[in-house]
Amino acid sequence: MKLATRINSFLDKNTTVLAALDRMGKIDGLTHVELNYPEHLIGCNLAELKKALHRNNLAVNGLALRFCERFINGELGHADPALAQEANELCFQAVDITKELGGSQITIWLAYDGFDYPFQLDYARAWKQVVNAVREIADRDPAVNISIECKPYDPRVFSLVGDIGTTLLLIGDVDRPNVGVTLDYCHMRMKHENPAYSLVLAAEKKRLFGVHLNDGYGYRDDGLMVGTVSFLQTLEFLYYLKKHRYDGVIYFDTFPVREGAEAECETNIQLLQRMMRLLDRVGMDTIEVIVSQNDAVAAQQILLKCLA
């Protein structure tokens, strides 16, 4: 498996990105890293970054866009054309740097494209503007994937691209083969989607480009360890990852606020590996037969076999 974890978990005011990579390199099982742009590259020399990645046997999966407070009222869909173009330019830069670092995709989370009040946003204008912007970003380098990470709310009350449905609609409107979706497990729980169902919708269209694995209670972005709250839903999500032969990076987007970053990451890896082994023990073919019965009682055989 290709595994990455949240670099901010290893950062504090006295720690550099390079030092964080040195800590992450000691964790058995980690293979990749995703860097926030421009946050993690401010004052960071690319040559030194490449050396740190090499000595820690870590590869760059890609860059994740993080728009600063200047874009608090919108990014790609901002009503001010100058600010919208500035957001576009950040994405262009991320594509170029990702390619230079050997990565394969950028992840765009439109945290501020959305609204809080009725009559606040011209929905049609904002939607068309975001579609055109993503199309331009995708055309910057067709060899680099553009993955849209959806989140229903926070920091906006309503996100413009907030669920699997609107994300797939956006991808369809953009109409570029290198545009897909990154599914964040916690975000889907916040939207009260069933994560496995959302995964299947994306995977069936060959648009599942990224997975952020975590857990939560569904009210906010809790970022708890894998499978610790919604075990059976997580297991179902992993079943469909295996069924659809997902070979991308699994990124642990978890937040060890009171826990040690290394121990928390190692536990995520152990939990994921154990759940994958459970699926193998129960049997992918056995699960497929049970699912085909469309029988709620029969479905509990999967849980019973896990508990055996």
Buried (B, 14 or more C-beta within 10 A) or exposed (E): EBBBBBBBBBBEEEEBBBEBBBBBBEBEBBBBBBBBBBBBBEEBEEEEBBEBBEEBEBBBBBBBBBBEEEBEBBBBBBEEEEBBBBBBEBBBBBBBBBBEBEBBBBBBBBBBBBBEEEEEBEEEEBBEBBBBBBBBBBEBBEEBBBBBBBBBBEEBEEBBBBBBBBBBBBBEBBEBEBBBBBBBBBBBBBBEBBBBEBBBBBBEEEBBBBBBBBBBEBEEBBBBBBBBBBBEBBBBBBBBBEBBEBEBBBBBBBBBEEBEBBEBBBBBBEBBEEBBEBBEEBEEEBBEEBBEEEEEEEBEBBEEBBEE
